[in-house]
Amino acid sequence: GVERYVVELNNEGTGAEMRFDVFPPTTRLRVPPQFLARGSEYQFAVGAKGTDGNITFVELTFFTAP
């Protein structure tokens, strides 16, 4: 029952944000390395949007190597 996935990537230091909409049956998204800054903290969230319009997000934080 997923209409689409919403993927958000936020650089916590600079405030830069990226958002991607991924539609089934796609199950992967490759973020090009040049989009990620060295030595930065990111918040990554994936949301599943149901056909009823509700979105449920799962979030995690990661760091890139200096």
Secondary structure by P-SEA (a helix, b strand, c coil): cccbbbbbbbcccccbbbbbbbccccccccccccccccbbbbbbbbbbbccccbbbbbbbbbbccc
